[in-house]
């Protein structure tokens, strides 16, 4: 096994990725990166693309490489909703200790041609 960096091209990692599953891994990485980019821009939070290479020996001179790709997408923050709690422990959007008003909508006054309010 050589340790001389001049013998191993600097792009050997990229070349290996390109050869995994006949290029399918690089295609999947590109699609995954685009998905994370869109989510990052939408939510204005960071995300991650994770590639894992599992290397196992195969005979005396070979290695099997298995790639898996995963993501950590940013998610929208969930907003709180305030509720009141009544004497029985039930939740309600209305304050159980406050009287309800039976309000009615008023009709809008109609305007005449000079945009003055008609009076009755």
Biopython code that builds the backbone (N, CA, C, O; Angstrom):
import numpy as np
from Bio.PDB.StructureBuilder import StructureBuilder

atoms = [
    (1, "UNK", "N", (0.851, -1.182, 0.000)),
    (1, "UNK", "CA", (0.000, 0.000, 0.000)),
    (1, "UNK", "C", (0.890, 1.236, 0.000)),
    (1, "UNK", "O", (1.811, 1.336, 0.811)),
    (2, "UNK", "N", (0.631, 2.154, -0.878)),
    (2, "UNK", "CA", (1.456, 3.347, -1.026)),
    (2, "UNK", "C", (0.943, 4.461, -0.128)),
    (2, "UNK", "O", (-0.266, 4.627, 0.033)),
    (3, "UNK", "N", (1.848, 5.214, 0.450)),
    (3, "UNK", "CA", (1.485, 6.382, 1.249)),
    (3, "UNK", "C", (1.969, 7.651, 0.597)),
    (3, "UNK", "O", (1.783, 8.732, 1.158)),
    (4, "UNK", "N", (2.580, 7.564, -0.560)),
    (4, "UNK", "CA", (3.089, 8.724, -1.270)),
    (4, "UNK", "C", (1.915, 9.466, -1.898)),
    (4, "UNK", "O", (1.188, 8.912, -2.724)),
    (5, "UNK", "N", (1.737, 10.726, -1.499)),
    (5, "UNK", "CA", (0.588, 11.498, -1.997)),
    (5, "UNK", "C", (0.728, 11.843, -3.463)),
    (5, "UNK", "O", (-0.276, 12.113, -4.123)),
    (6, "UNK", "N", (1.945, 11.843, -4.000)),
    (6, "UNK", "CA", (2.108, 12.139, -5.414)),
    (6, "UNK", "C", (1.589, 11.006, -6.286)),
    (6, "UNK", "O", (1.195, 11.242, -7.428)),
    (7, "UNK", "N", (1.580, 9.780, -5.773)),
    (7, "UNK", "CA", (1.100, 8.643, -6.550)),
    (7, "UNK", "C", (-0.429, 8.596, -6.603)),
    (7, "UNK", "O", (-0.993, 8.106, -7.582)),
    (8, "UNK", "N", (-1.103, 9.095, -5.571)),
    (8, "UNK", "CA", (-2.572, 9.086, -5.539)),
    (8, "UNK", "C", (-3.062, 10.450, -6.015)),
    (8, "UNK", "O", (-2.722, 11.471, -5.418)),
    (9, "UNK", "N", (-3.863, 10.475, -7.091)),
    (9, "UNK", "CA", (-4.359, 11.771, -7.558)),
    (9, "UNK", "C", (-5.255, 12.415, -6.508)),
    (9, "UNK", "O", (-5.927, 11.736, -5.731)),
    (10, "UNK", "N", (-5.244, 13.744, -6.509)),
    (10, "UNK", "CA", (-6.030, 14.495, -5.529)),
    (10, "UNK", "C", (-7.518, 14.252, -5.694)),
    (10, "UNK", "O", (-8.280, 14.418, -4.741)),
    (11, "UNK", "N", (-7.941, 13.865, -6.872)),
    (11, "UNK", "CA", (-9.368, 13.670, -7.122)),
    (11, "UNK", "C", (-9.787, 12.208, -6.995)),
    (11, "UNK", "O", (-10.841, 11.835, -7.510)),
    (12, "UNK", "N", (-9.004, 11.377, -6.334)),
    (12, "UNK", "CA", (-9.352, 9.960, -6.238)),
    (12, "UNK", "C", (-10.677, 9.741, -5.507)),
    (12, "UNK", "O", (-11.402, 8.798, -5.824)),
    (13, "UNK", "N", (-11.001, 10.586, -4.546)),
    (13, "UNK", "CA", (-12.276, 10.464, -3.845)),
    (13, "UNK", "C", (-13.426, 10.754, -4.802)),
    (13, "UNK", "O", (-14.414, 10.020, -4.829)),
    (14, "UNK", "N", (-13.300, 11.823, -5.588)),
    (14, "UNK", "CA", (-14.332, 12.176, -6.563)),
    (14, "UNK", "C", (-14.463, 11.075, -7.612)),
    (14, "UNK", "O", (-15.572, 10.711, -8.004)),
    (15, "UNK", "N", (-13.335, 10.551, -8.059)),
    (15, "UNK", "CA", (-13.355, 9.470, -9.049)),
    (15, "UNK", "C", (-14.068, 8.242, -8.475)),
    (15, "UNK", "O", (-14.858, 7.601, -9.168)),
    (16, "UNK", "N", (-13.791, 7.918, -7.218)),
    (16, "UNK", "CA", (-14.450, 6.781, -6.577)),
    (16, "UNK", "C", (-15.951, 7.016, -6.495)),
    (16, "UNK", "O", (-16.737, 6.118, -6.801)),
    (17, "UNK", "N", (-16.360, 8.221, -6.084)),
    (17, "UNK", "CA", (-17.793, 8.536, -6.021)),
    (17, "UNK", "C", (-18.442, 8.395, -7.392)),
    (17, "UNK", "O", (-19.554, 7.878, -7.503)),
    (18, "UNK", "N", (-17.762, 8.845, -8.424)),
    (18, "UNK", "CA", (-18.314, 8.797, -9.773)),
    (18, "UNK", "C", (-18.498, 7.357, -10.249)),
    (18, "UNK", "O", (-19.371, 7.085, -11.073)),
    (19, "UNK", "N", (-17.685, 6.438, -9.738)),
    (19, "UNK", "CA", (-17.769, 5.050, -10.178)),
    (19, "UNK", "C", (-18.736, 4.211, -9.334)),
    (19, "UNK", "O", (-19.091, 3.100, -9.728)),
    (20, "UNK", "N", (-19.158, 4.724, -8.197)),
    (20, "UNK", "CA", (-20.090, 3.968, -7.362)),
    (20, "UNK", "C", (-21.416, 3.799, -8.082)),
    (20, "UNK", "O", (-22.016, 4.780, -8.523)),
    (21, "UNK", "N", (-21.876, 2.562, -8.203)),
    (21, "UNK", "CA", (-23.142, 2.218, -8.870)),
    (21, "UNK", "C", (-23.276, 2.924, -10.221)),
    (21, "UNK", "O", (-24.340, 3.423, -10.585)),
    (22, "UNK", "N", (-22.167, 2.946, -10.942)),
    (22, "UNK", "CA", (-22.126, 3.500, -12.309)),
    (22, "UNK", "C", (-22.598, 4.955, -12.362)),
    (22, "UNK", "O", (-23.278, 5.349, -13.310)),
    (23, "UNK", "N", (-22.247, 5.746, -11.362)),
    (23, "UNK", "CA", (-22.593, 7.165, -11.353)),
    (23, "UNK", "C", (-23.897, 7.496, -10.657)),
    (23, "UNK", "O", (-24.217, 8.670, -10.469)),
    (24, "UNK", "N", (-24.654, 6.483, -10.271)),
    (24, "UNK", "CA", (-25.960, 6.725, -9.646)),
    (24, "UNK", "C", (-25.816, 7.442, -8.305)),
    (24, "UNK", "O", (-26.690, 8.221, -7.925)),
    (25, "UNK", "N", (-24.724, 7.188, -7.587)),
    (25, "UNK", "CA", (-24.517, 7.837, -6.281)),
    (25, "UNK", "C", (-24.333, 9.342, -6.464)),
    (25, "UNK", "O", (-24.901, 10.133, -5.711)),
    (26, "UNK", "N", (-23.533, 9.741, -7.469)),
    (26, "UNK", "CA", (-23.353, 11.176, -7.716)),
    (26, "UNK", "C", (-24.656, 11.837, -8.138)),
    (26, "UNK", "O", (-24.943, 12.961, -7.726)),
    (27, "UNK", "N", (-25.449, 11.147, -8.959)),
    (27, "UNK", "CA", (-26.756, 11.699, -9.345)),
    (27, "UNK", "C", (-27.646, 11.877, -8.126)),
    (27, "UNK", "O", (-28.303, 12.907, -7.975)),
    (28, "UNK", "N", (-27.667, 10.874, -7.256)),
    (28, "UNK", "CA", (-28.473, 10.957, -6.030)),
    (28, "UNK", "C", (-27.960, 12.076, -5.129)),
    (28, "UNK", "O", (-28.752, 12.798, -4.523)),
    (29, "UNK", "N", (-26.643, 12.223, -5.038)),
    (29, "UNK", "CA", (-26.079, 13.315, -4.228)),
    (29, "UNK", "C", (-26.503, 14.673, -4.766)),
    (29, "UNK", "O", (-26.842, 15.570, -3.995)),
    (30, "UNK", "N", (-26.487, 14.829, -6.080)),
    (30, "UNK", "CA", (-26.892, 16.102, -6.689)),
    (30, "UNK", "C", (-28.349, 16.416, -6.386)),
    (30, "UNK", "O", (-28.684, 17.543, -6.021)),
    (31, "UNK", "N", (-29.217, 15.417, -6.539)),
    (31, "UNK", "CA", (-30.643, 15.613, -6.247)),
    (31, "UNK", "C", (-30.865, 15.926, -4.767)),
    (31, "UNK", "O", (-31.675, 16.785, -4.416)),
    (32, "UNK", "N", (-30.135, 15.217, -3.908)),
    (32, "UNK", "CA", (-30.268, 15.422, -2.458)),
    (32, "UNK", "C", (-29.773, 16.808, -2.071)),
    (32, "UNK", "O", (-30.392, 17.483, -1.248)),
    (33, "UNK", "N", (-28.673, 17.228, -2.652)),
    (33, "UNK", "CA", (-28.144, 18.561, -2.365)),
    (33, "UNK", "C", (-29.144, 19.637, -2.768)),
    (33, "UNK", "O", (-29.346, 20.602, -2.032)),
    (34, "UNK", "N", (-29.766, 19.479, -3.923)),
    (34, "UNK", "CA", (-30.763, 20.455, -4.372)),
    (34, "UNK", "C", (-31.952, 20.498, -3.415)),
    (34, "UNK", "O", (-32.473, 21.573, -3.116)),
    (35, "UNK", "N", (-32.381, 19.331, -2.935)),
    (35, "UNK", "CA", (-33.500, 19.260, -1.981)),
    (35, "UNK", "C", (-33.161, 20.005, -0.686)),
    (35, "UNK", "O", (-33.976, 20.766, -0.166)),
    (36, "UNK", "N", (-31.957, 19.779, -0.178)),
    (36, "UNK", "CA", (-31.551, 20.451, 1.060)),
    (36, "UNK", "C", (-31.394, 21.950, 0.820)),
    (36, "UNK", "O", (-31.771, 22.755, 1.672)),
    (37, "UNK", "N", (-30.839, 22.332, -0.335)),
    (37, "UNK", "CA", (-30.701, 23.761, -0.655)),
    (37, "UNK", "C", (-32.053, 24.459, -0.631)),
    (37, "UNK", "O", (-32.186, 25.544, -0.065)),
    (38, "UNK", "N", (-33.065, 23.832, -1.250)),
    (38, "UNK", "CA", (-34.408, 24.443, -1.263)),
    (38, "UNK", "C", (-34.970, 24.580, 0.151)),
    (38, "UNK", "O", (-35.553, 25.608, 0.494)),
    (39, "UNK", "N", (-34.793, 23.547, 0.965)),
    (39, "UNK", "CA", (-35.311, 23.582, 2.341)),
    (39, "UNK", "C", (-34.592, 24.642, 3.166)),
    (39, "UNK", "O", (-35.224, 25.329, 3.968)),
    (40, "UNK", "N", (-33.288, 24.784, 2.984)),
    (40, "UNK", "CA", (-32.511, 25.796, 3.709)),
    (40, "UNK", "C", (-33.000, 27.193, 3.343)),
    (40, "UNK", "O", (-33.171, 28.041, 4.219)),
    (41, "UNK", "N", (-33.226, 27.434, 2.050)),
    (41, "UNK", "CA", (-33.693, 28.748, 1.622)),
    (41, "UNK", "C", (-35.117, 29.022, 2.113)),
    (41, "UNK", "O", (-35.438, 30.146, 2.497)),
    (42, "UNK", "N", (-35.964, 27.997, 2.100)),
    (42, "UNK", "CA", (-37.354, 28.170, 2.536)),
    (42, "UNK", "C", (-37.447, 28.472, 4.024)),
    (42, "UNK", "O", (-38.183, 29.366, 4.440)),
    (43, "UNK", "N", (-36.693, 27.717, 4.826)),
    (43, "UNK", "CA", (-36.820, 27.846, 6.279)),
    (43, "UNK", "C", (-35.762, 28.750, 6.901)),
    (43, "UNK", "O", (-35.826, 29.061, 8.090)),
    (44, "UNK", "N", (-34.788, 29.171, 6.097)),
    (44, "UNK", "CA", (-33.715, 30.063, 6.576)),
    (44, "UNK", "C", (-32.976, 29.453, 7.763)),
    (44, "UNK", "O", (-32.580, 30.157, 8.693)),
    (45, "UNK", "N", (-32.795, 28.134, 7.715)),
    (45, "UNK", "CA", (-32.055, 27.399, 8.740)),
    (45, "UNK", "C", (-31.149, 26.410, 8.036)),
    (45, "UNK", "O", (-31.373, 26.068, 6.875)),
    (46, "UNK", "N", (-30.124, 25.951, 8.743)),
    (46, "UNK", "CA", (-29.160, 25.030, 8.158)),
    (46, "UNK", "C", (-29.693, 23.624, 7.972)),
    (46, "UNK", "O", (-30.630, 23.201, 8.649)),
    (47, "UNK", "N", (-29.081, 22.909, 7.041)),
    (47, "UNK", "CA", (-29.399, 21.516, 6.779)),
    (47, "UNK", "C", (-28.106, 20.763, 6.498)),
    (47, "UNK", "O", (-27.030, 21.359, 6.454)),
    (48, "UNK", "N", (-28.214, 19.470, 6.310)),
    (48, "UNK", "CA", (-27.027, 18.645, 6.074)),
    (48, "UNK", "C", (-27.303, 17.585, 5.020)),
    (48, "UNK", "O", (-28.410, 17.055, 4.922)),
    (49, "UNK", "N", (-26.274, 17.287, 4.234)),
    (49, "UNK", "CA", (-26.251, 16.121, 3.358)),
    (49, "UNK", "C", (-25.152, 15.231, 3.919)),
    (49, "UNK", "O", (-24.008, 15.660, 4.070)),
    (50, "UNK", "N", (-25.503, 14.000, 4.223)),
    (50, "UNK", "CA", (-24.551, 13.076, 4.849)),
    (50, "UNK", "C", (-24.337, 11.902, 3.908)),
    (50, "UNK", "O", (-25.291, 11.232, 3.513)),
    (51, "UNK", "N", (-23.095, 11.658, 3.555)),
    (51, "UNK", "CA", (-22.772, 10.476, 2.762)),
    (51, "UNK", "C", (-21.920, 9.565, 3.622)),
    (51, "UNK", "O", (-20.948, 9.988, 4.249)),
    (52, "UNK", "N", (-22.310, 8.312, 3.633)),
    (52, "UNK", "CA", (-21.606, 7.309, 4.425)),
    (52, "UNK", "C", (-21.096, 6.243, 3.467)),
    (52, "UNK", "O", (-21.858, 5.687, 2.676)),
    (53, "UNK", "N", (-19.809, 5.967, 3.545)),
    (53, "UNK", "CA", (-19.216, 4.919, 2.735)),
    (53, "UNK", "C", (-18.804, 3.781, 3.655)),
    (53, "UNK", "O", (-17.983, 3.960, 4.554)),
    (54, "UNK", "N", (-19.379, 2.616, 3.421)),
    (54, "UNK", "CA", (-19.037, 1.445, 4.214)),
    (54, "UNK", "C", (-18.082, 0.599, 3.380)),
    (54, "UNK", "O", (-18.412, 0.171, 2.275)),
    (55, "UNK", "N", (-16.903, 0.370, 3.926)),
    (55, "UNK", "CA", (-15.859, -0.374, 3.227)),
    (55, "UNK", "C", (-15.671, -1.719, 3.893)),
    (55, "UNK", "O", (-15.448, -1.793, 5.102)),
    (56, "UNK", "N", (-15.760, -2.792, 3.106)),
    (56, "UNK", "CA", (-15.554, -4.138, 3.646)),
    (56, "UNK", "C", (-14.572, -4.880, 2.737)),
    (56, "UNK", "O", (-14.596, -4.715, 1.517)),
    (57, "UNK", "N", (-13.707, -5.700, 3.348)),
    (57, "UNK", "CA", (-12.742, -6.435, 2.528)),
    (57, "UNK", "C", (-13.451, -7.481, 1.673)),
    (57, "UNK", "O", (-14.461, -8.062, 2.069)),
    (58, "UNK", "N", (-12.892, -7.698, 0.499)),
    (58, "UNK", "CA", (-13.410, -8.706, -0.422)),
    (58, "UNK", "C", (-12.209, -9.408, -1.038)),
    (58, "UNK", "O", (-11.691, -8.989, -2.073)),
    (59, "UNK", "N", (-11.794, -10.438, -0.412)),
    (59, "UNK", "CA", (-10.614, -11.151, -0.896)),
    (59, "UNK", "C", (-9.336, -10.463, -0.434)),
    (59, "UNK", "O", (-9.352, -9.634, 0.477)),
    (60, "UNK", "N", (-8.237, -10.819, -1.073)),
    (60, "UNK", "CA", (-6.918, -10.313, -0.673)),
    (60, "UNK", "C", (-6.623, -8.921, -1.199)),
    (60, "UNK", "O", (-5.887, -8.170, -0.559)),
    (61, "UNK", "N", (-7.180, -8.554, -2.355)),
    (61, "UNK", "CA", (-6.781, -7.304, -2.990)),
    (61, "UNK", "C", (-7.943, -6.385, -3.323)),
    (61, "UNK", "O", (-7.762, -5.417, -4.062)),
    (62, "UNK", "N", (-9.132, -6.661, -2.800)),
    (62, "UNK", "CA", (-10.287, -5.849, -3.169)),
    (62, "UNK", "C", (-11.051, -5.373, -1.936)),
    (62, "UNK", "O", (-10.948, -5.936, -0.846)),
    (63, "UNK", "N", (-11.809, -4.327, -2.157)),
    (63, "UNK", "CA", (-12.683, -3.760, -1.129)),
    (63, "UNK", "C", (-14.038, -3.511, -1.769)),
    (63, "UNK", "O", (-14.112, -3.011, -2.892)),
    (64, "UNK", "N", (-15.104, -3.851, -1.072)),
    (64, "UNK", "CA", (-16.459, -3.486, -1.492)),
    (64, "UNK", "C", (-16.811, -2.163, -0.831)),
    (64, "UNK", "O", (-16.546, -1.959, 0.354)),
    (65, "UNK", "N", (-17.406, -1.270, -1.604)),
    (65, "UNK", "CA", (-17.799, 0.047, -1.090)),
    (65, "UNK", "C", (-19.306, 0.175, -1.251)),
    (65, "UNK", "O", (-19.841, 0.024, -2.350)),
    (66, "UNK", "N", (-19.980, 0.453, -0.150)),
    (66, "UNK", "CA", (-21.428, 0.673, -0.167)),
    (66, "UNK", "C", (-21.689, 2.098, 0.299)),
    (66, "UNK", "O", (-21.261, 2.494, 1.383)),
    (67, "UNK", "N", (-22.391, 2.863, -0.524)),
    (67, "UNK", "CA", (-22.688, 4.260, -0.199)),
    (67, "UNK", "C", (-24.126, 4.396, 0.267)),
    (67, "UNK", "O", (-25.028, 3.754, -0.271)),
    (68, "UNK", "N", (-24.332, 5.231, 1.265)),
    (68, "UNK", "CA", (-25.682, 5.603, 1.680)),
    (68, "UNK", "C", (-25.702, 7.108, 1.886)),
    (68, "UNK", "O", (-24.739, 7.700, 2.371)),
    (69, "UNK", "N", (-26.809, 7.707, 1.511)),
    (69, "UNK", "CA", (-26.961, 9.161, 1.585)),
    (69, "UNK", "C", (-28.164, 9.468, 2.461)),
    (69, "UNK", "O", (-29.229, 8.871, 2.307)),
    (70, "UNK", "N", (-27.982, 10.401, 3.373)),
    (70, "UNK", "CA", (-29.096, 10.824, 4.218)),
    (70, "UNK", "C", (-29.047, 12.345, 4.357)),
    (70, "UNK", "O", (-28.070, 12.992, 3.977)),
    (71, "UNK", "N", (-30.109, 12.887, 4.902)),
    (71, "UNK", "CA", (-30.194, 14.340, 5.062)),
    (71, "UNK", "C", (-30.695, 14.696, 6.447)),
    (71, "UNK", "O", (-31.319, 13.889, 7.135)),
    (72, "UNK", "N", (-30.409, 15.905, 6.829)),
    (72, "UNK", "CA", (-31.030, 16.542, 7.981)),
    (72, "UNK", "C", (-31.597, 17.844, 7.439)),
    (72, "UNK", "O", (-30.878, 18.824, 7.245)),
    (73, "UNK", "N", (-32.907, 17.833, 7.200)),
    (73, "UNK", "CA", (-33.569, 19.003, 6.632)),
    (73, "UNK", "C", (-34.018, 19.956, 7.727)),
    (73, "UNK", "O", (-34.450, 19.521, 8.794)),
    (74, "UNK", "N", (-33.917, 21.254, 7.465)),
    (74, "UNK", "CA", (-34.472, 22.202, 8.431)),
    (74, "UNK", "C", (-35.994, 22.102, 8.412)),
    (74, "UNK", "O", (-36.595, 21.804, 7.380)),
    (75, "UNK", "N", (-36.591, 22.348, 9.533)),
    (75, "UNK", "CA", (-38.049, 22.299, 9.605)),
    (75, "UNK", "C", (-38.575, 23.625, 10.144)),
    (75, "UNK", "O", (-37.892, 24.345, 10.872)),
    (76, "UNK", "N", (-39.787, 23.912, 9.766)),
    (76, "UNK", "CA", (-40.433, 25.132, 10.239)),
    (76, "UNK", "C", (-40.712, 24.998, 11.729)),
    (76, "UNK", "O", (-41.057, 23.926, 12.227)),
    (77, "UNK", "N", (-40.553, 26.107, 12.417)),
    (77, "UNK", "CA", (-40.859, 26.097, 13.839)),
    (77, "UNK", "C", (-42.359, 26.030, 14.033)),
    (77, "UNK", "O", (-43.124, 26.695, 13.335)),
    (78, "UNK", "N", (-42.761, 25.231, 14.974)),
    (78, "UNK", "CA", (-44.168, 25.133, 15.314)),
    (78, "UNK", "C", (-44.511, 26.304, 16.235)),
    (78, "UNK", "O", (-43.784, 26.593, 17.185)),
    (79, "UNK", "N", (-45.606, 26.959, 15.945)),
    (79, "UNK", "CA", (-46.013, 28.102, 16.773)),
    (79, "UNK", "C", (-46.958, 27.629, 17.866)),
    (79, "UNK", "O", (-47.743, 26.702, 17.667)),
    (80, "UNK", "N", (-46.871, 28.275, 19.019)),
    (80, "UNK", "CA", (-47.743, 27.956, 20.143)),
    (80, "UNK", "C", (-49.145, 28.494, 19.906)),
    (80, "UNK", "O", (-49.323, 29.499, 19.218)),
    (81, "UNK", "N", (-50.116, 27.840, 20.465)),
    (81, "UNK", "CA", (-51.491, 28.315, 20.485)),
    (81, "UNK", "C", (-51.905, 28.405, 21.946)),
    (81, "UNK", "O", (-51.815, 27.420, 22.679)),
    (82, "UNK", "N", (-52.359, 29.580, 22.372)),
    (82, "UNK", "CA", (-52.743, 29.796, 23.767)),
    (82, "UNK", "C", (-54.170, 29.321, 24.012)),
    (82, "UNK", "O", (-55.071, 29.577, 23.213)),
    (83, "UNK", "N", (-54.356, 28.636, 25.114)),
    (83, "UNK", "CA", (-55.670, 28.141, 25.525)),
    (83, "UNK", "C", (-55.916, 28.518, 26.980)),
    (83, "UNK", "O", (-54.978, 28.683, 27.761)),
    (84, "UNK", "N", (-57.170, 28.651, 27.324)),
    (84, "UNK", "CA", (-57.590, 28.793, 28.717)),
    (84, "UNK", "C", (-57.951, 27.401, 29.227)),
    (84, "UNK", "O", (-58.339, 26.526, 28.452)),
    (85, "UNK", "N", (-57.821, 27.207, 30.530)),
    (85, "UNK", "CA", (-58.188, 25.935, 31.144)),
    (85, "UNK", "C", (-59.382, 26.189, 32.057)),
    (85, "UNK", "O", (-59.327, 27.051, 32.935)),
    (86, "UNK", "N", (-60.471, 25.427, 31.847)),
    (86, "UNK", "CA", (-61.645, 25.621, 32.705)),
    (86, "UNK", "C", (-61.506, 24.782, 33.987)),
    (86, "UNK", "O", (-60.510, 24.083, 34.173)),
    (87, "UNK", "N", (-62.500, 24.860, 34.854)),
    (87, "UNK", "CA", (-62.454, 24.181, 36.150)),
    (87, "UNK", "C", (-62.376, 22.659, 36.024)),
    (87, "UNK", "O", (-61.920, 21.983, 36.946)),
    (88, "UNK", "N", (-62.821, 22.115, 34.883)),
    (88, "UNK", "CA", (-62.783, 20.666, 34.674)),
    (88, "UNK", "C", (-61.488, 20.216, 33.991)),
    (88, "UNK", "O", (-61.301, 19.028, 33.730)),
    (89, "UNK", "N", (-60.600, 21.168, 33.705)),
    (89, "UNK", "CA", (-59.341, 20.835, 33.053)),
    (89, "UNK", "C", (-59.410, 20.806, 31.538)),
    (89, "UNK", "O", (-58.461, 20.379, 30.881)),
    (90, "UNK", "N", (-60.522, 21.257, 30.978)),
    (90, "UNK", "CA", (-60.664, 21.294, 29.519)),
    (90, "UNK", "C", (-60.039, 22.553, 28.952)),
    (90, "UNK", "O", (-60.016, 23.597, 29.603)),
    (91, "UNK", "N", (-59.533, 22.445, 27.732)),
    (91, "UNK", "CA", (-58.936, 23.594, 27.048)),
    (91, "UNK", "C", (-59.975, 24.312, 26.217)),
    (91, "UNK", "O", (-60.852, 23.689, 25.620)),
    (92, "UNK", "N", (-59.868, 25.638, 26.183)),
    (92, "UNK", "CA", (-60.789, 26.450, 25.398)),
    (92, "UNK", "C", (-60.058, 27.696, 24.930)),
    (92, "UNK", "O", (-59.211, 28.234, 25.643)),
    (93, "UNK", "N", (-60.392, 28.155, 23.717)),
    (93, "UNK", "CA", (-59.808, 29.403, 23.203)),
    (93, "UNK", "C", (-60.477, 30.609, 23.855)),
    (93, "UNK", "O", (-59.941, 31.715, 23.801)),
    (94, "UNK", "N", (-61.661, 30.404, 24.480)),
    (94, "UNK", "CA", (-62.374, 31.496, 25.154)),
    (94, "UNK", "C", (-62.150, 31.396, 26.655)),
    (94, "UNK", "O", (-62.106, 30.304, 27.221)),
    (95, "UNK", "N", (-62.010, 32.549, 27.284)),
    (95, "UNK", "CA", (-61.809, 32.603, 28.726)),
    (95, "UNK", "C", (-63.100, 32.159, 29.420)),
    (95, "UNK", "O", (-64.130, 32.819, 29.279)),
    (96, "UNK", "N", (-63.060, 31.050, 30.166)),
    (96, "UNK", "CA", (-64.279, 30.553, 30.813)),
    (96, "UNK", "C", (-64.750, 31.470, 31.949)),
    (96, "UNK", "O", (-65.893, 31.350, 32.390)),
    (97, "UNK", "N", (-63.916, 32.361, 32.422)),
    (97, "UNK", "CA", (-64.280, 33.269, 33.517)),
    (97, "UNK", "C", (-64.760, 34.624, 33.016)),
    (97, "UNK", "O", (-64.980, 35.534, 33.815)),
    (98, "UNK", "N", (-64.925, 34.769, 31.713)),
    (98, "UNK", "CA", (-65.355, 36.038, 31.149)),
    (98, "UNK", "C", (-66.687, 35.848, 30.437)),
    (98, "UNK", "O", (-66.877, 34.875, 29.707)),
    (99, "UNK", "N", (-67.603, 36.780, 30.653)),
    (99, "UNK", "CA", (-68.916, 36.718, 29.998)),
    (99, "UNK", "C", (-68.746, 36.917, 28.501)),
    (99, "UNK", "O", (-67.846, 37.622, 28.043)),
    (100, "UNK", "N", (-69.646, 36.268, 27.744)),
    (100, "UNK", "CA", (-69.630, 36.437, 26.289)),
    (100, "UNK", "C", (-70.572, 37.559, 25.912)),
    (100, "UNK", "O", (-71.638, 37.721, 26.505)),
    (101, "UNK", "N", (-70.166, 38.333, 24.918)),
    (101, "UNK", "CA", (-71.001, 39.397, 24.396)),
    (101, "UNK", "C", (-71.692, 38.884, 23.137)),
    (101, "UNK", "O", (-71.062, 38.254, 22.288)),
    (102, "UNK", "N", (-72.958, 39.151, 23.025)),
    (102, "UNK", "CA", (-73.694, 38.794, 21.810)),
    (102, "UNK", "C", (-73.719, 40.011, 20.903)),
    (102, "UNK", "O", (-74.705, 40.747, 20.855)),
    (103, "UNK", "N", (-72.638, 40.213, 20.194)),
    (103, "UNK", "CA", (-72.514, 41.380, 19.316)),
    (103, "UNK", "C", (-73.105, 41.056, 17.954)),
    (103, "UNK", "O", (-73.029, 39.923, 17.478)),
    (104, "UNK", "N", (-73.695, 42.071, 17.338)),
    (104, "UNK", "CA", (-74.253, 41.926, 16.003)),
    (104, "UNK", "C", (-73.513, 42.874, 15.070)),
    (104, "UNK", "O", (-73.123, 43.973, 15.463)),
    (105, "UNK", "N", (-73.331, 42.445, 13.862)),
    (105, "UNK", "CA", (-72.689, 43.297, 12.860)),
    (105, "UNK", "C", (-73.675, 44.363, 12.415)),
    (105, "UNK", "O", (-74.849, 44.076, 12.183)),
    (106, "UNK", "N", (-73.200, 45.581, 12.299)),
    (106, "UNK", "CA", (-74.033, 46.678, 11.811)),
    (106, "UNK", "C", (-73.911, 46.763, 10.303)),
    (106, "UNK", "O", (-72.858, 46.485, 9.729)),
    (107, "UNK", "N", (-75.010, 47.152, 9.673)),
    (107, "UNK", "CA", (-74.956, 47.345, 8.233)),
    (107, "UNK", "C", (-74.217, 48.638, 7.941)),
    (107, "UNK", "O", (-74.322, 49.611, 8.687)),
    (108, "UNK", "N", (-73.469, 48.637, 6.849)),
    (108, "UNK", "CA", (-72.759, 49.853, 6.461)),
    (108, "UNK", "C", (-73.759, 50.847, 5.909)),
    (108, "UNK", "O", (-74.711, 50.475, 5.223)),
    (109, "UNK", "N", (-73.535, 52.103, 6.212)),
    (109, "UNK", "CA", (-74.430, 53.109, 5.614)),
    (109, "UNK", "C", (-74.165, 53.185, 4.115)),
    (109, "UNK", "O", (-73.026, 53.037, 3.672)),
    (110, "UNK", "N", (-75.233, 53.417, 3.328)),
    (110, "UNK", "CA", (-75.044, 53.544, 1.885)),
    (110, "UNK", "C", (-74.692, 54.979, 1.566)),
    (110, "UNK", "O", (-75.114, 55.906, 2.257)),
    (111, "UNK", "N", (-73.920, 55.149, 0.519)),
    (111, "UNK", "CA", (-73.472, 56.490, 0.129)),
    (111, "UNK", "C", (-74.255, 56.957, -1.079)),
    (111, "UNK", "O", (-74.600, 56.160, -1.951)),
    (112, "UNK", "N", (-74.544, 58.288, -1.132)),
    (112, "UNK", "CA", (-75.192, 58.812, -2.336)),
    (112, "UNK", "C", (-74.111, 59.192, -3.340)),
    (112, "UNK", "O", (-72.928, 58.965, -3.083)),
    (113, "UNK", "N", (-74.489, 59.760, -4.467)),
    (113, "UNK", "CA", (-73.534, 60.067, -5.528)),
    (113, "UNK", "C", (-72.426, 61.004, -5.070)),
    (113, "UNK", "O", (-71.308, 60.918, -5.578)),
    (114, "UNK", "N", (-72.702, 61.886, -4.139)),
    (114, "UNK", "CA", (-71.678, 62.823, -3.672)),
    (114, "UNK", "C", (-70.881, 62.240, -2.528)),
    (114, "UNK", "O", (-70.140, 62.960, -1.859)),
    (115, "UNK", "N", (-71.022, 60.936, -2.290)),
    (115, "UNK", "CA", (-70.300, 60.216, -1.238)),
    (115, "UNK", "C", (-70.583, 60.770, 0.142)),
    (115, "UNK", "O", (-69.707, 60.805, 1.006)),
    (116, "UNK", "N", (-71.805, 61.200, 0.336)),
    (116, "UNK", "CA", (-72.212, 61.626, 1.670)),
    (116, "UNK", "C", (-73.092, 60.535, 2.238)),
    (116, "UNK", "O", (-73.805, 59.841, 1.514)),
    (117, "UNK", "N", (-73.028, 60.402, 3.531)),
    (117, "UNK", "CA", (-73.831, 59.374, 4.180)),
    (117, "UNK", "C", (-75.288, 59.818, 4.165)),
    (117, "UNK", "O", (-75.615, 60.940, 4.552)),
    (118, "UNK", "N", (-76.173, 58.902, 3.705)),
    (118, "UNK", "CA", (-77.599, 59.198, 3.735)),
    (118, "UNK", "C", (-78.071, 59.136, 5.159)),
    (118, "UNK", "O", (-77.660, 58.265, 5.925)),
    (119, "UNK", "N", (-78.907, 60.031, 5.504)),
    (119, "UNK", "CA", (-79.472, 60.022, 6.842)),
    (119, "UNK", "C", (-80.923, 59.600, 6.766)),
    (119, "UNK", "O", (-81.597, 59.836, 5.763)),
    (120, "UNK", "N", (-81.389, 58.994, 7.799)),
    (120, "UNK", "CA", (-82.765, 58.508, 7.785)),
    (120, "UNK", "C", (-83.737, 59.570, 8.135)),
    (120, "UNK", "O", (-84.942, 59.318, 8.167)),
]
sb = StructureBuilder()
sb.init_structure("model")
sb.init_model(0)
sb.init_chain("A")
sb.init_seg("    ")
for serial, (resi, resn, name, xyz) in enumerate(atoms, 1):
    if name == "N":
        sb.init_residue(resn, " ", resi, " ")
    sb.init_atom(name, np.array(xyz, "f"), 0.0, 1.0, " ", f" {name:<3s}", serial, name[0])
structure = sb.get_structure()
